[in-house]
């Protein structure tokens, strides 16, 4: 490897929306934030968790009921 052309590889903190944090290494200096991680993802926890923003699920269900789909 040539000296002086590679970025520094340093420790950084990753934060999830659920509050879980862990440290990893990266060439970026920013703090990463994620919406979902292995501590809160339904695949890893075995719990169903519905994330609904702006009532999209209710909107879909009401439209489906009006069309007679259910």
Biopython code that builds the backbone (N, CA, C, O; Angstrom):
import numpy as np
from Bio.PDB.StructureBuilder import StructureBuilder

atoms = [
    (1, "UNK", "N", (0.840, -1.183, 0.000)),
    (1, "UNK", "CA", (0.000, 0.000, 0.000)),
    (1, "UNK", "C", (0.883, 1.243, 0.000)),
    (1, "UNK", "O", (1.913, 1.297, 0.672)),
    (2, "UNK", "N", (0.458, 2.227, -0.761)),
    (2, "UNK", "CA", (1.210, 3.479, -0.803)),
    (2, "UNK", "C", (0.909, 4.305, 0.442)),
    (2, "UNK", "O", (-0.252, 4.406, 0.838)),
    (3, "UNK", "N", (1.894, 4.881, 1.051)),
    (3, "UNK", "CA", (1.640, 5.706, 2.238)),
    (3, "UNK", "C", (1.038, 7.065, 1.852)),
    (3, "UNK", "O", (1.393, 7.653, 0.831)),
    (4, "UNK", "N", (0.118, 7.545, 2.696)),
    (4, "UNK", "CA", (-0.418, 8.892, 2.533)),
    (4, "UNK", "C", (-1.607, 9.024, 1.605)),
    (4, "UNK", "O", (-2.128, 10.131, 1.468)),
    (5, "UNK", "N", (-2.074, 7.956, 0.952)),
    (5, "UNK", "CA", (-3.211, 8.105, 0.042)),
    (5, "UNK", "C", (-4.496, 7.469, 0.579)),
    (5, "UNK", "O", (-5.568, 7.668, 0.007)),
    (6, "UNK", "N", (-4.401, 6.719, 1.655)),
    (6, "UNK", "CA", (-5.569, 6.033, 2.203)),
    (6, "UNK", "C", (-6.169, 6.832, 3.363)),
    (6, "UNK", "O", (-5.430, 7.412, 4.159)),
    (7, "UNK", "N", (-7.512, 6.869, 3.466)),
    (7, "UNK", "CA", (-8.131, 7.588, 4.584)),
    (7, "UNK", "C", (-7.884, 6.857, 5.904)),
    (7, "UNK", "O", (-7.621, 5.654, 5.924)),
    (8, "UNK", "N", (-7.973, 7.602, 6.998)),
    (8, "UNK", "CA", (-7.779, 6.994, 8.315)),
    (8, "UNK", "C", (-8.968, 6.111, 8.667)),
    (8, "UNK", "O", (-10.119, 6.453, 8.396)),
    (9, "UNK", "N", (-8.670, 4.984, 9.267)),
    (9, "UNK", "CA", (-9.678, 4.017, 9.693)),
    (9, "UNK", "C", (-9.829, 4.186, 11.194)),
    (9, "UNK", "O", (-8.933, 3.820, 11.954)),
    (10, "UNK", "N", (-10.969, 4.742, 11.632)),
    (10, "UNK", "CA", (-11.124, 5.080, 13.046)),
    (10, "UNK", "C", (-12.445, 4.560, 13.604)),
    (10, "UNK", "O", (-13.326, 4.142, 12.852)),
    (11, "UNK", "N", (-12.572, 4.590, 14.914)),
    (11, "UNK", "CA", (-13.760, 4.105, 15.599)),
    (11, "UNK", "C", (-14.880, 5.137, 15.520)),
    (11, "UNK", "O", (-14.637, 6.338, 15.638)),
    (12, "UNK", "N", (-16.123, 4.655, 15.316)),
    (12, "UNK", "CA", (-17.286, 5.545, 15.275)),
    (12, "UNK", "C", (-18.444, 4.888, 16.015)),
    (12, "UNK", "O", (-18.424, 3.681, 16.252)),
    (13, "UNK", "N", (-19.456, 5.679, 16.382)),
    (13, "UNK", "CA", (-20.613, 5.192, 17.113)),
    (13, "UNK", "C", (-21.817, 5.133, 16.183)),
    (13, "UNK", "O", (-22.079, 6.073, 15.433)),
    (14, "UNK", "N", (-22.548, 4.023, 16.237)),
    (14, "UNK", "CA", (-23.768, 3.835, 15.468)),
    (14, "UNK", "C", (-24.929, 3.840, 16.453)),
    (14, "UNK", "O", (-24.883, 3.144, 17.467)),
    (15, "UNK", "N", (-25.979, 4.627, 16.162)),
    (15, "UNK", "CA", (-27.126, 4.747, 17.049)),
    (15, "UNK", "C", (-28.403, 4.381, 16.297)),
    (15, "UNK", "O", (-28.615, 4.822, 15.167)),
    (16, "UNK", "N", (-29.248, 3.575, 16.930)),
    (16, "UNK", "CA", (-30.528, 3.181, 16.350)),
    (16, "UNK", "C", (-31.634, 4.058, 16.940)),
    (16, "UNK", "O", (-31.445, 4.671, 17.991)),
    (17, "UNK", "N", (-32.775, 4.120, 16.274)),
    (17, "UNK", "CA", (-33.909, 4.892, 16.764)),
    (17, "UNK", "C", (-34.462, 4.325, 18.073)),
    (17, "UNK", "O", (-35.094, 5.050, 18.841)),
    (18, "UNK", "N", (-34.228, 3.034, 18.333)),
    (18, "UNK", "CA", (-34.716, 2.422, 19.568)),
    (18, "UNK", "C", (-33.811, 2.742, 20.756)),
    (18, "UNK", "O", (-34.160, 2.441, 21.897)),
    (19, "UNK", "N", (-32.651, 3.350, 20.500)),
    (19, "UNK", "CA", (-31.741, 3.713, 21.577)),
    (19, "UNK", "C", (-30.502, 2.831, 21.664)),
    (19, "UNK", "O", (-29.572, 3.142, 22.408)),
    (20, "UNK", "N", (-30.482, 1.752, 20.925)),
    (20, "UNK", "CA", (-29.331, 0.849, 20.921)),
    (20, "UNK", "C", (-28.137, 1.543, 20.263)),
    (20, "UNK", "O", (-28.278, 2.166, 19.210)),
    (21, "UNK", "N", (-26.971, 1.433, 20.883)),
    (21, "UNK", "CA", (-25.749, 1.999, 20.300)),
    (21, "UNK", "C", (-24.664, 0.939, 20.301)),
    (21, "UNK", "O", (-24.617, 0.077, 21.179)),
    (22, "UNK", "N", (-23.797, 1.014, 19.311)),
    (22, "UNK", "CA", (-22.635, 0.143, 19.278)),
    (22, "UNK", "C", (-21.514, 0.849, 18.528)),
    (22, "UNK", "O", (-21.750, 1.795, 17.777)),
    (23, "UNK", "N", (-20.326, 0.386, 18.736)),
    (23, "UNK", "CA", (-19.154, 0.990, 18.108)),
    (23, "UNK", "C", (-18.662, 0.093, 16.985)),
    (23, "UNK", "O", (-18.698, -1.134, 17.076)),
    (24, "UNK", "N", (-18.204, 0.737, 15.931)),
    (24, "UNK", "CA", (-17.627, 0.034, 14.794)),
    (24, "UNK", "C", (-16.491, 0.878, 14.251)),
    (24, "UNK", "O", (-16.194, 1.939, 14.801)),
    (25, "UNK", "N", (-15.865, 0.438, 13.207)),
    (25, "UNK", "CA", (-14.768, 1.205, 12.622)),
    (25, "UNK", "C", (-15.137, 1.600, 11.200)),
    (25, "UNK", "O", (-15.778, 0.837, 10.478)),
    (26, "UNK", "N", (-14.725, 2.801, 10.807)),
    (26, "UNK", "CA", (-15.057, 3.323, 9.491)),
    (26, "UNK", "C", (-14.067, 4.402, 9.092)),
    (26, "UNK", "O", (-13.292, 4.886, 9.918)),
    (27, "UNK", "N", (-14.098, 4.772, 7.829)),
    (27, "UNK", "CA", (-13.277, 5.881, 7.352)),
    (27, "UNK", "C", (-14.023, 7.202, 7.461)),
    (27, "UNK", "O", (-13.446, 8.259, 7.210)),
    (28, "UNK", "N", (-15.316, 7.155, 7.835)),
    (28, "UNK", "CA", (-16.104, 8.365, 8.004)),
    (28, "UNK", "C", (-16.033, 8.835, 9.448)),
    (28, "UNK", "O", (-15.883, 8.023, 10.361)),
    (29, "UNK", "N", (-16.138, 10.138, 9.658)),
    (29, "UNK", "CA", (-16.021, 10.698, 11.004)),
    (29, "UNK", "C", (-17.367, 11.029, 11.630)),
    (29, "UNK", "O", (-17.409, 11.513, 12.761)),
    (30, "UNK", "N", (-18.465, 10.785, 10.930)),
    (30, "UNK", "CA", (-19.792, 11.155, 11.415)),
    (30, "UNK", "C", (-20.372, 10.063, 12.298)),
    (30, "UNK", "O", (-19.908, 8.922, 12.280)),
    (31, "UNK", "N", (-21.391, 10.422, 13.071)),
    (31, "UNK", "CA", (-22.136, 9.456, 13.870)),
    (31, "UNK", "C", (-23.282, 8.949, 13.006)),
    (31, "UNK", "O", (-24.071, 9.749, 12.502)),
    (32, "UNK", "N", (-23.387, 7.658, 12.829)),
    (32, "UNK", "CA", (-24.445, 7.069, 12.008)),
    (32, "UNK", "C", (-25.680, 6.821, 12.857)),
    (32, "UNK", "O", (-25.579, 6.374, 14.000)),
    (33, "UNK", "N", (-26.845, 7.115, 12.293)),
    (33, "UNK", "CA", (-28.112, 6.799, 12.942)),
    (33, "UNK", "C", (-28.945, 5.957, 11.991)),
    (33, "UNK", "O", (-29.008, 6.235, 10.793)),
    (34, "UNK", "N", (-29.581, 4.928, 12.530)),
    (34, "UNK", "CA", (-30.414, 4.028, 11.754)),
    (34, "UNK", "C", (-31.808, 3.978, 12.349)),
    (34, "UNK", "O", (-31.990, 4.263, 13.532)),
    (35, "UNK", "N", (-32.788, 3.618, 11.541)),
    (35, "UNK", "CA", (-34.161, 3.501, 12.012)),
    (35, "UNK", "C", (-34.406, 2.166, 12.695)),
    (35, "UNK", "O", (-35.226, 2.079, 13.608)),
    (36, "UNK", "N", (-33.710, 1.132, 12.266)),
    (36, "UNK", "CA", (-33.962, -0.190, 12.805)),
    (36, "UNK", "C", (-32.642, -0.968, 12.864)),
    (36, "UNK", "O", (-31.799, -0.842, 11.976)),
    (37, "UNK", "N", (-32.478, -1.762, 13.907)),
    (37, "UNK", "CA", (-31.249, -2.540, 14.081)),
    (37, "UNK", "C", (-31.607, -3.965, 14.470)),
    (37, "UNK", "O", (-32.787, -4.308, 14.532)),
    (38, "UNK", "N", (-30.625, -4.787, 14.730)),
    (38, "UNK", "CA", (-30.880, -6.182, 15.088)),
    (38, "UNK", "C", (-31.533, -6.319, 16.460)),
    (38, "UNK", "O", (-32.121, -7.360, 16.754)),
    (39, "UNK", "N", (-31.444, -5.290, 17.305)),
    (39, "UNK", "CA", (-32.069, -5.347, 18.630)),
    (39, "UNK", "C", (-33.577, -5.091, 18.558)),
    (39, "UNK", "O", (-34.313, -5.513, 19.451)),
    (40, "UNK", "N", (-34.048, -4.405, 17.506)),
    (40, "UNK", "CA", (-35.470, -4.097, 17.422)),
    (40, "UNK", "C", (-36.129, -4.615, 16.141)),
    (40, "UNK", "O", (-37.333, -4.429, 15.965)),
    (41, "UNK", "N", (-35.381, -5.255, 15.246)),
    (41, "UNK", "CA", (-35.950, -5.771, 14.003)),
    (41, "UNK", "C", (-36.765, -7.033, 14.291)),
    (41, "UNK", "O", (-36.297, -7.910, 15.016)),
    (42, "UNK", "N", (-37.982, -7.139, 13.735)),
    (42, "UNK", "CA", (-38.833, -8.305, 14.011)),
    (42, "UNK", "C", (-38.205, -9.643, 13.623)),
    (42, "UNK", "O", (-38.486, -10.654, 14.268)),
    (43, "UNK", "N", (-37.384, -9.677, 12.612)),
    (43, "UNK", "CA", (-36.752, -10.930, 12.206)),
    (43, "UNK", "C", (-35.841, -11.473, 13.295)),
    (43, "UNK", "O", (-35.790, -12.684, 13.513)),
    (44, "UNK", "N", (-35.126, -10.599, 13.977)),
    (44, "UNK", "CA", (-34.188, -11.024, 15.013)),
    (44, "UNK", "C", (-34.851, -11.170, 16.378)),
    (44, "UNK", "O", (-34.425, -12.001, 17.179)),
    (45, "UNK", "N", (-35.895, -10.371, 16.660)),
    (45, "UNK", "CA", (-36.534, -10.416, 17.973)),
    (45, "UNK", "C", (-37.683, -11.403, 18.038)),
    (45, "UNK", "O", (-38.025, -11.883, 19.119)),
    (46, "UNK", "N", (-38.292, -11.715, 16.886)),
    (46, "UNK", "CA", (-39.444, -12.607, 16.861)),
    (46, "UNK", "C", (-40.736, -11.907, 17.210)),
    (46, "UNK", "O", (-41.761, -12.574, 17.356)),
    (47, "UNK", "N", (-40.736, -10.603, 17.348)),
    (47, "UNK", "CA", (-41.929, -9.825, 17.684)),
    (47, "UNK", "C", (-42.365, -9.025, 16.465)),
    (47, "UNK", "O", (-41.540, -8.450, 15.756)),
    (48, "UNK", "N", (-43.668, -8.997, 16.234)),
    (48, "UNK", "CA", (-44.200, -8.190, 15.140)),
    (48, "UNK", "C", (-44.341, -6.758, 15.629)),
    (48, "UNK", "O", (-44.964, -6.507, 16.660)),
    (49, "UNK", "N", (-43.771, -5.836, 14.901)),
    (49, "UNK", "CA", (-43.827, -4.427, 15.279)),
    (49, "UNK", "C", (-44.229, -3.632, 14.042)),
    (49, "UNK", "O", (-43.509, -3.614, 13.044)),
    (50, "UNK", "N", (-45.376, -2.983, 14.116)),
    (50, "UNK", "CA", (-45.890, -2.248, 12.972)),
    (50, "UNK", "C", (-45.487, -0.790, 13.086)),
    (50, "UNK", "O", (-45.859, -0.108, 14.041)),
    (51, "UNK", "N", (-44.736, -0.322, 12.124)),
    (51, "UNK", "CA", (-44.318, 1.066, 12.101)),
    (51, "UNK", "C", (-45.214, 1.780, 11.103)),
    (51, "UNK", "O", (-45.118, 1.550, 9.897)),
    (52, "UNK", "N", (-46.086, 2.644, 11.604)),
    (52, "UNK", "CA", (-47.052, 3.328, 10.759)),
    (52, "UNK", "C", (-46.787, 4.825, 10.804)),
    (52, "UNK", "O", (-46.762, 5.431, 11.876)),
    (53, "UNK", "N", (-46.594, 5.404, 9.655)),
    (53, "UNK", "CA", (-46.394, 6.846, 9.591)),
    (53, "UNK", "C", (-47.556, 7.468, 8.857)),
    (53, "UNK", "O", (-47.901, 7.049, 7.752)),
    (54, "UNK", "N", (-48.155, 8.460, 9.465)),
    (54, "UNK", "CA", (-49.239, 9.256, 8.876)),
    (54, "UNK", "C", (-50.479, 8.430, 8.565)),
    (54, "UNK", "O", (-51.218, 8.772, 7.642)),
    (55, "UNK", "N", (-50.733, 7.346, 9.312)),
    (55, "UNK", "CA", (-51.972, 6.586, 9.153)),
    (55, "UNK", "C", (-52.096, 5.857, 7.831)),
    (55, "UNK", "O", (-53.212, 5.677, 7.342)),
    (56, "UNK", "N", (-51.019, 5.439, 7.246)),
    (56, "UNK", "CA", (-51.067, 4.776, 5.938)),
    (56, "UNK", "C", (-51.788, 3.438, 5.997)),
    (56, "UNK", "O", (-52.506, 3.074, 5.065)),
    (57, "UNK", "N", (-51.599, 2.704, 7.090)),
    (57, "UNK", "CA", (-52.251, 1.401, 7.213)),
    (57, "UNK", "C", (-53.760, 1.586, 7.303)),
    (57, "UNK", "O", (-54.505, 0.890, 6.613)),
    (58, "UNK", "N", (-54.225, 2.511, 8.140)),
    (58, "UNK", "CA", (-55.653, 2.758, 8.272)),
    (58, "UNK", "C", (-56.240, 3.274, 6.964)),
    (58, "UNK", "O", (-57.359, 2.909, 6.600)),
    (59, "UNK", "N", (-55.509, 4.105, 6.266)),
    (59, "UNK", "CA", (-55.962, 4.623, 4.982)),
    (59, "UNK", "C", (-56.133, 3.489, 3.974)),
    (59, "UNK", "O", (-57.126, 3.450, 3.248)),
    (60, "UNK", "N", (-55.187, 2.581, 3.928)),
    (60, "UNK", "CA", (-55.266, 1.447, 3.017)),
    (60, "UNK", "C", (-56.433, 0.540, 3.386)),
    (60, "UNK", "O", (-57.184, 0.101, 2.515)),
    (61, "UNK", "N", (-56.583, 0.260, 4.679)),
    (61, "UNK", "CA", (-57.662, -0.628, 5.108)),
    (61, "UNK", "C", (-59.028, -0.022, 4.823)),
    (61, "UNK", "O", (-59.939, -0.736, 4.404)),
    (62, "UNK", "N", (-59.191, 1.286, 5.041)),
    (62, "UNK", "CA", (-60.485, 1.911, 4.769)),
    (62, "UNK", "C", (-60.783, 1.899, 3.273)),
    (62, "UNK", "O", (-61.935, 1.702, 2.886)),
    (63, "UNK", "N", (-59.794, 2.099, 2.434)),
    (63, "UNK", "CA", (-59.999, 2.042, 0.996)),
    (63, "UNK", "C", (-60.349, 0.633, 0.562)),
    (63, "UNK", "O", (-61.174, 0.442, -0.331)),
    (64, "UNK", "N", (-59.732, -0.346, 1.184)),
    (64, "UNK", "CA", (-60.006, -1.746, 0.858)),
    (64, "UNK", "C", (-61.420, -2.120, 1.273)),
    (64, "UNK", "O", (-62.107, -2.840, 0.549)),
    (65, "UNK", "N", (-61.865, -1.639, 2.437)),
    (65, "UNK", "CA", (-63.221, -1.920, 2.910)),
    (65, "UNK", "C", (-64.257, -1.280, 2.003)),
    (65, "UNK", "O", (-65.307, -1.874, 1.758)),
    (66, "UNK", "N", (-63.988, -0.081, 1.498)),
    (66, "UNK", "CA", (-64.941, 0.616, 0.633)),
    (66, "UNK", "C", (-65.104, -0.124, -0.698)),
    (66, "UNK", "O", (-66.190, -0.123, -1.278)),
    (67, "UNK", "N", (-64.049, -0.745, -1.172)),
    (67, "UNK", "CA", (-64.111, -1.472, -2.440)),
    (67, "UNK", "C", (-64.711, -2.879, -2.264)),
    (67, "UNK", "O", (-64.989, -3.564, -3.248)),
    (68, "UNK", "N", (-64.905, -3.300, -1.017)),
    (68, "UNK", "CA", (-65.471, -4.622, -0.767)),
    (68, "UNK", "C", (-64.432, -5.723, -0.857)),
    (68, "UNK", "O", (-64.773, -6.880, -1.106)),
    (69, "UNK", "N", (-63.194, -5.386, -0.661)),
    (69, "UNK", "CA", (-62.114, -6.378, -0.770)),
    (69, "UNK", "C", (-62.004, -7.279, 0.430)),
    (69, "UNK", "O", (-61.433, -8.365, 0.328)),
    (70, "UNK", "N", (-62.535, -6.863, 1.576)),
    (70, "UNK", "CA", (-62.470, -7.700, 2.788)),
    (70, "UNK", "C", (-63.774, -8.339, 3.066)),
    (70, "UNK", "O", (-63.904, -9.076, 4.044)),
]
sb = StructureBuilder()
sb.init_structure("model")
sb.init_model(0)
sb.init_chain("A")
sb.init_seg("    ")
for serial, (resi, resn, name, xyz) in enumerate(atoms, 1):
    if name == "N":
        sb.init_residue(resn, " ", resi, " ")
    sb.init_atom(name, np.array(xyz, "f"), 0.0, 1.0, " ", f" {name:<3s}", serial, name[0])
structure = sb.get_structure()
